[in-house]
Amino acid sequence: MASTSRDAHLNKVCCYSHPEAPLIEDYRAGDMICSECGLVVGDRVIDVGSEWRTFSNEKAGVDPSRVGGPENPLLSGGDLSTMIGPGTGPASFDAFGTAKYQNRRTMSSSDRALIAAFKEISTMADRINLPKTITDRANNLFKQVHDGKNLKGRSNDAKASACLYIACRQEGVPRTFKEICAVSKISKKEIGRCFKLTLKALATSVDLITTADFMSRFCANLDLPNVVQRAATHIARKAVEMDIVPGRSPISVAAAAIYMASQASDNKKTHKEIGDIAGVADVTIRQSYRLMYPHAAELFPEDFNFFTPIDQLPPKDARKMASTTSFSNAMDKLHCTYHPGANLIDDYHTGDIICSECGLIVGDRIIDPSCEWRSFTDEKSRTDPCRVGSADPFMPDYNLSTIVQSLPGHTHTSYIKMDTNMRKLTFGFSEIATMAERINAPNSIVHNAKTLFKRVQECNKLKHRSVVAKATACLYIACRQEGVPRTFKELCAVSSVSKKQIGRCFKLIVNDLASSLDHITSEDFMSRFCSNLDLPIPVQKAATHIAQTAIEMEIVAGLSPISVAAAAIYMASQTSANVTTNKTIAEIAGVAEITIRKAYKLMLPFAEQLFPKDFSFHKHISFLPSF
């Protein structure tokens, strides 16, 4: 046998008689053989392929590979340390019941911190769909910060979030602090502090963000066509060049530009819709729009096809005009006894309405319902700065009781003239509205959920259950009754209670109120899952047909409709041009990958009978994967 090179790269192992000849790997014997003369030029080659079964105790989610994960150059020793699984037999423990072998003996505390941070960065990047290049750059930045020990007093999660934010900026795909904060456990302030400290510690810099960095993503999330996106990009760029919006952040300028462009097209979007996507308050968008509105004719591109002319765009004071409409209507009913045709003058300082001819006070103590330029409440970010509030028909007195904010340093309650039941109703309604907004549920579902919650509170049978659990269960029932059911996992993700608590309250409420619910089917989830996966309508129709036929043929008896829908989507996508992985579908549907595989294995032998006859196959059924 020829002497072989022991270098890490296999392309340096060659036959000395035929250096250019390709080598053949004999996986069974572990040899590398020259294809020309048959000389064994390498032996004992490790097969890095996966086994058909796993030898790890952690069976779920672990790659059954015999050689472990890839080498990580960011860890000391390249992450080649020995990892020992938990003991399962008596030989693994000593006489005192202590494990003989532990992982902590083979890994330093520094590497443990790095691995935890890398996992946190990878998790956050997956949740906001960032590529691996950004993850690798963020890992490198965190490694530099960790080795430098410049941010020793800060938490690793805050440093990881700041490094991911910097990596996004450096790769030219910036994310806002609010987007990073939404997938992190750290507050926006703490991420901002770590961001500044990291830049100083590493002596690095990031490019300034512009409106163009966010425009394509915001417009895509709002389902706006390319024509509107190009117009919004042109409007934002011109507004910055003309110095119309000085001191405004690029995100708020981009949001205001999208609002202006959408209002001029047939795809109109409201302030709230754009604000939810951009992570900007409605009032911030209005302020930027107010500055841009007088120059609208100069901002739009010349070739833009207007659906709504510029002179018919919403005026800069549209909200104030809308809020004072009812006030103006009330004024129209008032008139001076001596001069019925005379104009009336509002004296906002005294609250009087005066005749312009004789000065007679026609009305007094008039409340101006328009919003202030500033807020008088402690909750500045959430509360509308309106002085008159609003009535709520669900409350016993239409929510007209007085609420006093607590003063700094005082511990007395903020609620005056409000009993315990009313406080619970107020809190429950607030929780329902917040959760519904996070899962994009319409007002009809919110109204139905509030009605159910009020009935539950009045019957007083679930008084020992938490208000949040009851509110979440009522929202789940309302979604089912309205024909747009959500899974327990979806509601658990936007609530502060566990899935078990929601399920228990759901059963108790249905029994106590004697309410009936339709059975959920795979069709109830199909359109939402396919939409979130960006699958075209033909694939959605095929998946719906597969799931229906599988249930009719009793192929998937005993399995939940959600897992059947997920398996049907996987099968339909594998035969189309839009191939979707099992993991991606599992994350959207909230189902374990093994559950989808179980349903898919039952459906695979009947694949030819399940697909619709008019389906256009991109891949033949015979090429469907078999787990």
C-alpha positions as CSV (number, residue, x, y, z in Angstrom):
1,M,0.0,0.0,0.0
2,A,1.2,3.5,-0.8
3,S,1.9,6.0,2.0
4,T,-1.0,8.3,2.4
5,S,-1.1,11.9,3.4
6,R,-2.9,12.5,6.7
7,D,-4.0,16.0,5.9
8,A,-7.6,17.0,6.7
9,H,-8.6,17.5,3.1
10,L,-9.3,14.4,1.1
11,N,-8.1,16.0,-2.2
12,K,-4.5,15.8,-0.9
13,V,-4.8,11.9,-0.8
14,C,-3.9,10.5,-4.2
15,C,-2.4,7.5,-5.9
16,Y,1.4,8.0,-6.5
17,S,1.1,6.2,-9.9
18,H,-2.0,8.1,-11.1
19,P,-2.1,11.5,-9.2
20,E,-4.9,12.9,-11.3
21,A,-7.1,9.8,-11.2
22,P,-10.4,10.1,-9.2
23,L,-10.6,8.1,-6.0
24,I,-13.5,5.7,-5.2
25,E,-14.8,5.4,-1.6
26,D,-15.6,2.0,-0.4
27,Y,-18.0,2.8,2.5
28,R,-18.3,-0.8,3.6
29,A,-14.5,-1.3,4.1
30,G,-13.6,2.3,4.8
31,D,-11.0,2.4,2.0
32,M,-10.2,4.9,-0.7
33,I,-9.3,3.2,-4.0
34,C,-7.6,4.5,-7.2
35,S,-10.0,4.2,-10.1
36,E,-7.2,3.4,-12.5
37,C,-5.1,0.6,-10.9
38,G,-7.2,-0.3,-7.8
39,L,-4.5,0.7,-5.3
40,V,-5.9,1.3,-1.8
41,V,-4.5,4.8,-1.1
42,G,-6.4,5.4,2.2
43,D,-7.9,3.2,4.8
44,R,-10.0,3.5,7.9
45,V,-12.0,6.4,6.4
46,I,-14.8,7.6,8.6
47,D,-18.2,7.7,7.1
48,V,-19.8,11.0,8.1
49,G,-23.2,10.0,6.7
50,S,-26.3,9.7,9.0
51,E,-27.4,6.4,10.5
52,W,-30.9,5.1,10.0
53,R,-31.2,5.2,13.8
54,T,-29.8,7.4,16.5
55,F,-27.6,6.4,19.4
56,S,-28.3,9.5,21.4
57,N,-30.7,9.6,24.4
58,E,-32.2,12.8,23.0
59,K,-34.2,11.2,20.2
60,A,-36.2,14.3,19.2
61,G,-34.5,16.8,16.9
62,V,-31.0,15.2,17.0
63,D,-29.1,14.4,13.8
64,P,-28.2,10.7,14.1
65,S,-24.6,11.2,12.9
66,R,-21.7,9.2,14.3
67,V,-19.2,12.0,14.2
68,G,-21.1,14.8,15.9
69,G,-21.5,18.4,14.7
70,P,-19.1,20.3,12.4
71,E,-16.0,21.9,13.8
72,N,-16.6,25.3,15.3
73,P,-13.5,27.5,15.0
74,L,-15.0,30.1,17.4
75,L,-14.7,27.6,20.4
76,S,-11.5,26.7,22.1
77,G,-10.4,23.3,20.7
78,G,-12.8,23.7,17.7
79,D,-15.7,22.2,19.7
80,L,-14.1,18.8,19.6
81,S,-14.6,18.2,23.3
82,T,-16.3,15.0,24.5
83,M,-20.0,15.3,25.2
84,I,-21.4,12.6,27.5
85,G,-25.1,11.8,27.6
86,P,-27.0,11.2,30.9
87,G,-26.5,7.8,32.4
88,T,-29.2,5.2,32.1
89,G,-27.8,2.1,33.9
90,P,-26.5,1.4,37.4
91,A,-22.9,1.4,36.0
92,S,-23.2,5.1,35.3
93,F,-23.5,6.1,39.0
94,D,-21.4,5.6,42.0
95,A,-22.4,4.3,45.4
96,F,-23.9,7.7,46.4
97,G,-26.0,8.0,43.2
98,T,-23.8,10.7,41.6
99,A,-23.1,10.4,37.9
100,K,-19.6,9.2,37.3
101,Y,-19.2,11.2,34.0
102,Q,-20.3,14.8,33.5
103,N,-20.1,17.2,30.6
104,R,-18.8,20.1,32.8
105,R,-15.5,18.4,33.3
106,T,-14.7,18.5,29.6
107,M,-16.0,22.0,28.7
108,S,-14.8,25.4,30.1
109,S,-17.2,28.0,31.4
110,S,-16.2,30.3,28.6
111,D,-17.2,27.8,25.9
112,R,-20.5,27.1,27.7
113,A,-21.3,30.9,27.6
114,L,-20.4,31.0,23.9
115,I,-22.5,28.0,23.0
116,A,-25.5,29.5,24.8
117,A,-25.1,32.8,23.1
118,F,-24.6,31.2,19.6
119,K,-27.8,29.2,20.2
120,E,-29.7,32.4,21.2
121,I,-28.4,34.2,18.1
122,S,-29.4,31.3,15.9
123,T,-32.9,31.2,17.4
124,M,-33.5,34.9,17.0
125,A,-32.2,34.8,13.4
126,D,-34.5,31.9,12.5
127,R,-37.5,33.8,13.9
128,I,-36.9,36.8,11.7
129,N,-35.7,34.8,8.7
130,L,-32.1,35.9,8.5
131,P,-29.6,34.0,6.4
132,K,-26.6,32.1,7.8
133,T,-24.1,34.8,6.7
134,I,-25.6,37.2,9.2
135,T,-25.7,34.5,11.9
136,D,-22.0,33.8,11.3
137,R,-21.1,37.5,11.5
138,A,-23.1,38.0,14.7
139,N,-21.3,34.9,16.2
140,N,-17.9,36.4,15.3
141,L,-18.9,39.8,16.8
142,F,-20.0,38.1,20.0
143,K,-16.8,36.1,20.2
144,Q,-14.8,39.4,20.0
145,V,-16.9,41.1,22.6
146,H,-16.7,38.0,24.9
147,D,-12.9,37.7,24.6
148,G,-12.3,41.4,25.1
149,K,-14.4,41.4,28.3
150,N,-15.4,45.0,27.7
151,L,-19.1,44.4,28.5
152,K,-18.6,42.2,31.5
153,G,-21.5,43.6,33.5
154,R,-24.1,43.1,30.7
155,S,-26.1,39.9,30.2
156,N,-25.1,37.6,27.4
157,D,-28.6,37.8,25.8
158,A,-28.4,41.6,25.6
159,K,-24.9,41.3,24.0
160,A,-26.2,38.6,21.6
161,S,-29.1,40.8,20.5
162,A,-26.8,43.8,20.0
163,C,-24.4,41.7,17.9
164,L,-27.3,40.4,15.7
165,Y,-28.5,44.0,15.2
166,I,-25.0,45.2,14.2
167,A,-24.5,42.1,11.9
168,C,-27.8,43.0,10.1
169,R,-26.6,46.6,9.6
170,Q,-23.2,45.5,8.3
171,E,-24.7,43.1,5.9
172,G,-27.0,45.7,4.4
173,V,-30.3,44.2,5.6
174,P,-30.9,46.3,8.8
175,R,-33.7,45.4,11.2
176,T,-35.2,47.9,13.7
177,F,-34.6,47.7,17.4
178,K,-38.3,46.8,17.8
179,E,-38.0,43.8,15.5
180,I,-34.9,42.5,17.4
181,C,-36.7,43.2,20.7
182,A,-39.7,41.2,19.6
183,V,-37.7,38.0,19.2
184,S,-35.4,38.7,22.2
185,K,-36.0,38.6,26.0
186,I,-34.3,41.9,26.5
187,S,-35.8,45.4,26.5
188,K,-35.2,47.9,23.7
189,K,-33.2,50.2,26.0
190,E,-30.8,47.5,27.0
191,I,-30.2,46.4,23.4
192,G,-29.5,50.0,22.5
193,R,-27.0,50.5,25.3
194,C,-25.2,47.3,24.4
195,F,-25.2,48.3,20.7
196,K,-23.4,51.6,21.5
197,L,-20.9,49.9,23.9
198,T,-20.2,47.1,21.4
199,L,-19.4,49.6,18.6
200,K,-16.9,51.4,21.0
201,A,-15.4,48.2,22.3
202,L,-14.8,46.7,18.8
203,A,-13.9,50.1,17.2
204,T,-16.2,49.3,14.4
205,S,-18.8,51.3,12.5
206,V,-22.0,50.7,10.7
207,D,-23.5,52.5,7.7
208,L,-26.3,54.9,8.3
209,I,-29.7,53.4,7.7
210,T,-31.9,54.9,4.9
211,T,-35.6,54.6,3.9
212,A,-34.7,52.3,1.1
213,D,-33.3,49.7,3.6
214,F,-36.9,49.0,4.9
215,M,-39.1,49.8,2.0
216,S,-39.1,46.5,0.1
217,R,-39.8,44.5,3.3
218,F,-42.5,46.8,4.6
219,C,-44.3,46.8,1.2
220,A,-44.0,43.0,0.8
221,N,-45.5,42.5,4.3
222,L,-48.4,44.9,3.4
223,D,-49.0,43.0,0.1
224,L,-48.5,46.2,-2.0
225,P,-47.6,45.9,-5.7
226,N,-44.2,46.9,-7.1
227,V,-45.7,50.1,-8.6
228,V,-46.6,51.4,-5.1
229,Q,-43.3,50.3,-3.7
230,R,-41.4,52.2,-6.4
231,A,-43.5,55.3,-5.8
232,A,-43.0,55.1,-2.0
233,T,-39.3,54.7,-2.5
234,H,-39.2,57.8,-4.8
235,I,-41.4,59.8,-2.3
236,A,-39.1,59.0,0.6
237,R,-35.9,59.7,-1.3
238,K,-37.2,63.1,-2.6
239,A,-38.5,64.1,0.9
240,V,-35.1,63.5,2.3
241,E,-33.3,65.3,-0.5
242,M,-35.6,68.3,-0.3
243,D,-35.1,68.4,3.5
244,I,-38.9,68.2,4.2
245,V,-38.6,65.8,7.1
246,P,-35.6,66.9,9.1
247,G,-34.9,65.0,12.3
248,R,-37.3,62.2,11.4
249,S,-36.1,58.6,11.6
250,P,-35.9,56.8,8.2
251,I,-38.4,54.2,9.4
252,S,-41.1,56.8,10.1
253,V,-40.4,58.6,6.8
254,A,-40.6,55.2,4.9
255,A,-44.0,54.5,6.7
256,A,-45.4,58.0,5.8
257,A,-44.2,57.5,2.2
258,I,-45.9,54.1,2.0
259,Y,-49.1,55.7,3.4
260,M,-49.0,58.5,0.8
261,A,-48.3,56.2,-2.1
262,S,-51.0,53.7,-1.1
263,Q,-53.6,56.4,-0.7
264,A,-52.9,57.5,-4.3
265,S,-53.3,53.9,-5.6
266,D,-56.1,51.4,-5.5
267,N,-54.3,49.5,-2.7
268,K,-55.1,51.8,0.2
269,K,-53.6,51.1,3.7
270,T,-54.5,52.8,7.0
271,H,-52.1,54.4,9.5
272,K,-52.6,51.5,11.8
273,E,-51.9,48.7,9.3
274,I,-48.6,50.4,8.3
275,G,-47.7,51.2,11.9
276,D,-48.2,47.5,12.9
277,I,-45.8,46.4,10.2
278,A,-43.2,49.1,10.6
279,G,-43.3,49.2,14.4
280,V,-44.1,52.9,14.4
281,A,-46.8,54.7,16.3
282,D,-49.8,56.1,14.3
283,V,-49.1,59.6,15.5
284,T,-45.5,59.4,14.3
285,I,-46.6,58.5,10.8
286,R,-49.2,61.3,10.8
287,Q,-46.5,63.8,11.8
288,S,-44.2,62.8,9.0
289,Y,-47.2,62.8,6.5
290,R,-48.2,66.3,7.7
291,L,-44.8,67.6,6.7
292,M,-44.8,65.8,3.3
293,Y,-48.5,66.6,2.3
294,P,-47.9,70.2,1.1
295,H,-45.2,69.0,-1.3
296,A,-47.1,65.9,-2.6
297,A,-47.1,67.1,-6.2
298,E,-43.3,67.3,-6.2
299,L,-42.7,64.0,-4.4
300,F,-44.5,61.6,-6.7
301,P,-42.7,60.2,-9.7
302,E,-43.7,61.6,-13.1
303,D,-44.8,58.3,-14.5
304,F,-47.0,57.3,-11.6
305,N,-50.6,56.2,-12.5
306,F,-52.9,57.9,-10.0
307,F,-56.0,56.1,-8.9
308,T,-56.8,58.9,-6.5
309,P,-55.7,62.4,-7.6
310,I,-53.3,64.4,-5.4
311,D,-55.9,67.0,-4.5
312,Q,-58.1,64.2,-3.1
313,L,-55.5,62.7,-0.8
314,P,-56.4,62.6,2.9
315,P,-55.6,66.1,4.4
316,K,-52.9,66.4,6.9
317,D,-55.5,67.1,9.7
318,A,-57.8,64.2,8.7
319,R,-57.9,62.7,12.1
320,K,-58.8,66.0,13.8
321,M,-61.5,66.7,11.2
322,A,-63.0,63.2,11.8
323,S,-62.9,63.5,15.6
324,T,-64.7,66.9,15.5
325,T,-67.4,65.9,13.0
326,S,-69.9,65.0,15.8
327,F,-69.0,68.2,17.6
328,S,-69.7,70.2,14.4
329,N,-73.0,68.4,13.9
330,A,-74.1,69.3,17.4
331,M,-73.2,72.9,16.7
332,D,-75.3,72.9,13.6
333,K,-78.4,72.4,15.7
334,L,-77.7,75.5,17.8
335,H,-78.7,79.0,16.6
336,C,-79.3,82.4,17.9
337,T,-82.9,83.3,18.8
338,Y,-82.6,86.8,17.3
339,H,-80.3,86.0,14.4
340,P,-81.0,82.4,13.2
341,G,-78.9,82.8,10.1
342,A,-75.8,84.2,11.9
343,N,-72.6,82.3,12.3
344,L,-71.6,81.0,15.7
345,I,-68.2,81.5,17.2
346,D,-66.5,78.9,19.5
347,D,-64.8,80.3,22.6
348,Y,-62.6,77.3,23.5
349,H,-61.2,79.1,26.5
350,T,-64.5,79.4,28.3
351,G,-66.4,76.6,26.5
352,D,-69.1,79.0,25.1
353,I,-70.7,79.3,21.7
354,I,-71.5,82.9,20.8
355,C,-73.6,84.6,18.1
356,S,-71.4,86.6,15.7
357,E,-74.1,89.3,15.3
358,C,-75.2,90.2,18.9
359,G,-72.8,88.3,21.1
360,L,-75.5,86.2,22.7
361,I,-74.2,83.0,24.4
362,V,-76.1,80.3,22.6
363,G,-74.4,77.3,24.3
364,D,-72.1,76.9,27.3
365,R,-70.0,74.2,28.9
366,I,-69.2,72.8,25.5
367,I,-66.6,70.0,25.5
368,D,-64.0,70.0,22.7
369,P,-63.6,66.3,21.8
370,S,-60.5,66.9,19.6
371,C,-57.3,65.3,20.8
372,E,-54.6,67.2,22.5
373,W,-51.0,67.6,21.2
374,R,-49.9,66.0,24.4
375,S,-51.1,63.2,26.7
376,F,-52.4,63.7,30.3
377,T,-52.0,60.0,31.2
378,D,-49.0,58.2,32.7
379,E,-49.3,55.5,29.9
380,K,-48.0,57.7,27.1
381,S,-47.4,55.0,24.6
382,R,-50.8,53.2,24.7
383,T,-53.4,55.7,25.6
384,D,-55.1,58.0,23.1
385,P,-54.7,61.6,24.5
386,C,-58.4,62.4,24.2
387,R,-60.0,64.4,27.1
388,V,-63.4,62.8,26.9
389,G,-62.8,59.0,26.8
390,S,-65.2,56.6,25.2
391,A,-68.3,54.6,26.3
392,D,-68.1,50.7,26.6
393,P,-71.5,48.9,26.3
394,F,-70.0,45.9,28.0
395,M,-69.4,47.7,31.3
396,P,-72.2,48.1,33.9
397,D,-72.2,51.9,33.6
398,Y,-70.9,52.1,30.0
399,N,-67.4,52.7,31.5
400,L,-68.3,56.2,32.6
401,S,-66.8,55.8,36.1
402,T,-63.9,58.0,37.2
403,I,-60.3,56.6,37.1
404,V,-57.6,58.5,38.8
405,Q,-53.9,57.9,38.0
406,S,-51.6,57.2,41.0
407,L,-49.2,59.9,42.0
408,P,-45.5,59.2,42.4
409,G,-44.8,58.0,45.9
410,H,-48.4,57.1,46.7
411,T,-49.5,53.5,47.1
412,H,-53.3,54.0,47.1
413,T,-55.4,52.4,44.4
414,S,-55.9,54.2,41.1
415,Y,-59.6,53.1,40.8
416,I,-62.3,55.4,42.2
417,K,-66.0,54.4,42.1
418,M,-65.1,51.0,40.5
419,D,-65.9,47.7,42.2
420,T,-63.8,44.4,42.0
421,N,-66.0,42.9,39.3
422,M,-65.7,46.0,37.1
423,R,-61.9,46.0,37.5
424,K,-61.8,42.3,36.4
425,L,-63.9,43.1,33.4
426,T,-61.7,46.0,32.4
427,F,-58.6,43.9,32.8
428,G,-60.1,40.9,30.9
429,F,-61.3,43.1,28.0
430,S,-57.9,44.7,27.8
431,E,-56.2,41.2,27.6
432,I,-58.7,40.1,24.9
433,A,-58.0,43.2,22.8
434,T,-54.3,42.8,23.1
435,M,-54.2,39.1,22.2
436,A,-56.7,39.6,19.3
437,E,-54.5,42.4,17.9
438,R,-51.4,40.2,18.0
439,I,-53.1,37.3,16.1
440,N,-54.9,39.8,13.7
441,A,-58.4,38.8,14.8
442,P,-61.2,41.1,13.5
443,N,-63.5,43.2,15.7
444,S,-66.3,40.7,15.4
445,I,-64.3,38.1,17.2
446,V,-63.2,40.6,19.9
447,H,-66.9,41.6,20.5
448,N,-67.9,37.9,20.7
449,A,-65.1,37.1,23.1
450,K,-66.0,40.1,25.4
451,T,-69.6,38.9,25.5
452,L,-68.5,35.4,26.5
453,F,-66.1,36.8,29.1
454,K,-68.8,39.0,30.7
455,R,-71.2,36.0,30.9
456,V,-68.5,33.9,32.5
457,Q,-67.9,36.6,35.1
458,E,-71.6,37.0,35.8
459,C,-72.2,33.3,36.4
460,N,-69.3,33.3,38.9
461,K,-68.6,29.5,38.5
462,L,-65.0,30.0,37.5
463,K,-64.1,32.5,40.1
464,H,-61.0,30.6,41.2
465,R,-59.5,30.6,37.7
466,S,-57.2,33.4,36.6
467,V,-58.7,36.3,34.6
468,V,-56.1,35.9,31.9
469,A,-56.9,32.1,31.5
470,K,-60.6,32.8,31.2
471,A,-60.0,35.7,28.7
472,T,-57.8,33.5,26.5
473,A,-60.3,30.6,26.6
474,C,-63.1,33.0,25.6
475,L,-61.0,34.3,22.7
476,Y,-60.4,30.7,21.6
477,I,-64.2,29.9,21.7
478,A,-65.0,33.1,19.8
479,C,-62.5,32.2,17.0
480,R,-64.2,28.7,16.8
481,Q,-67.7,30.2,16.7
482,E,-66.7,32.7,14.0
483,G,-65.3,29.9,11.8
484,V,-61.7,31.0,11.9
485,P,-60.3,28.7,14.7
486,R,-56.8,29.2,16.2
487,T,-54.8,26.5,17.8
488,F,-54.1,26.4,21.5
489,K,-50.4,26.9,20.8
490,E,-51.2,30.1,18.8
491,L,-53.2,31.6,21.7
492,C,-50.6,30.3,24.2
493,A,-47.9,32.2,22.3
494,V,-49.7,35.6,22.8
495,S,-50.9,34.9,26.3
496,S,-49.2,34.6,29.7
497,V,-50.9,31.3,30.7
498,S,-50.0,27.8,29.8
499,K,-51.7,25.6,27.2
500,K,-53.1,23.3,30.0
501,Q,-54.8,26.2,31.8
502,I,-56.4,27.4,28.6
503,G,-57.7,23.9,27.8
504,R,-59.2,23.5,31.3
505,C,-60.9,26.8,31.2
506,F,-62.2,26.1,27.7
507,K,-63.9,22.9,28.8
508,L,-65.4,24.5,31.9
509,I,-66.7,27.5,30.0
510,V,-68.3,25.3,27.3
511,N,-70.0,23.1,30.0
512,D,-71.2,26.1,32.1
513,L,-72.6,28.1,29.3
514,A,-74.0,25.1,27.5
515,S,-72.4,26.4,24.3
516,S,-71.9,24.2,21.3
517,L,-68.9,24.4,18.8
518,D,-68.5,23.0,15.4
519,H,-65.7,20.4,15.0
520,I,-62.5,21.8,13.5
521,T,-61.4,20.4,10.2
522,S,-58.2,20.5,8.2
523,E,-59.8,23.1,5.9
524,D,-60.0,25.6,8.8
525,F,-56.3,25.9,8.9
526,M,-55.2,25.2,5.3
527,S,-55.5,28.7,3.8
528,R,-53.7,30.4,6.8
529,F,-50.9,27.9,6.8
530,C,-50.3,28.0,3.1
531,S,-50.4,31.8,3.1
532,N,-47.8,32.0,5.9
533,L,-45.7,29.5,3.9
534,D,-46.0,31.7,0.7
535,L,-47.4,28.7,-1.2
536,P,-49.4,29.4,-4.4
537,I,-53.1,28.7,-4.7
538,P,-52.7,25.5,-6.8
539,V,-50.6,23.9,-4.0
540,Q,-53.2,25.0,-1.5
541,K,-56.0,23.5,-3.5
542,A,-54.0,20.2,-3.9
543,A,-53.3,20.1,-0.1
544,T,-56.9,20.7,0.7
545,H,-58.0,17.9,-1.6
546,I,-55.4,15.5,-0.2
547,A,-56.5,16.2,3.4
548,Q,-60.2,15.8,2.6
549,T,-59.6,12.5,0.7
550,A,-57.4,11.1,3.4
551,I,-60.1,11.7,6.0
552,E,-62.8,10.3,3.8
553,M,-60.8,7.2,3.1
554,E,-60.0,6.9,6.9
555,I,-56.3,6.8,6.3
556,V,-55.4,9.1,9.1
557,A,-57.9,7.9,11.8
558,G,-57.2,9.3,15.2
559,L,-54.9,12.1,14.1
560,S,-55.7,15.8,14.7
561,P,-56.9,17.9,11.8
562,I,-53.9,20.2,12.2
563,S,-51.3,17.4,11.8
564,V,-53.3,16.1,8.8
565,A,-53.3,19.5,7.2
566,A,-49.5,19.9,7.8
567,A,-48.8,16.5,6.2
568,A,-51.0,17.3,3.2
569,I,-49.2,20.6,2.7
570,Y,-45.8,18.8,2.9
571,M,-47.0,16.2,0.3
572,A,-48.4,18.8,-2.1
573,S,-45.3,21.0,-1.9
574,Q,-42.9,18.1,-2.6
575,T,-44.5,17.5,-6.0
576,S,-44.6,21.3,-6.9
577,A,-42.0,23.9,-7.7
578,N,-42.4,25.3,-4.2
579,V,-40.7,22.6,-2.1
580,T,-41.1,23.3,1.7
581,T,-39.3,21.4,4.4
582,N,-40.9,19.5,7.2
583,K,-39.3,21.8,9.8
584,T,-40.7,25.0,8.2
585,I,-44.3,23.5,8.1
586,A,-43.9,22.4,11.7
587,E,-43.0,25.9,12.9
588,I,-46.0,27.5,11.1
589,A,-48.5,24.8,12.1
590,G,-47.2,24.5,15.7
591,V,-46.9,20.7,15.3
592,A,-43.9,18.5,16.1
593,E,-42.0,17.2,13.0
594,I,-42.4,13.6,14.1
595,T,-46.2,14.1,14.2
596,I,-46.2,15.3,10.6
597,R,-44.0,12.4,9.6
598,K,-46.4,10.0,11.2
599,A,-49.4,11.4,9.2
600,Y,-47.3,11.5,6.0
601,K,-46.3,7.9,6.3
602,L,-49.9,6.8,6.6
603,M,-50.8,8.9,3.5
604,L,-47.8,8.0,1.3
605,P,-49.0,4.6,0.1
606,F,-52.2,6.2,-1.2
607,A,-50.6,9.2,-2.8
608,E,-51.9,8.5,-6.3
609,Q,-55.5,8.4,-5.0
610,L,-55.1,11.5,-2.8
611,F,-53.9,14.0,-5.4
612,P,-56.5,15.8,-7.6
613,K,-56.7,14.6,-11.2
614,D,-56.0,18.1,-12.7
615,F,-52.9,18.8,-10.5
616,S,-49.9,19.8,-12.5
617,F,-46.9,17.8,-11.2
618,H,-43.5,19.4,-11.1
619,K,-42.1,16.1,-9.8
620,H,-43.7,12.7,-10.2
621,I,-45.3,11.0,-7.3
622,S,-42.7,8.3,-7.4
623,F,-40.1,10.9,-6.3
624,L,-41.9,11.7,-3.1
625,P,-39.6,11.3,-0.1
626,S,-40.0,8.4,2.3
627,F,-38.9,8.9,5.9
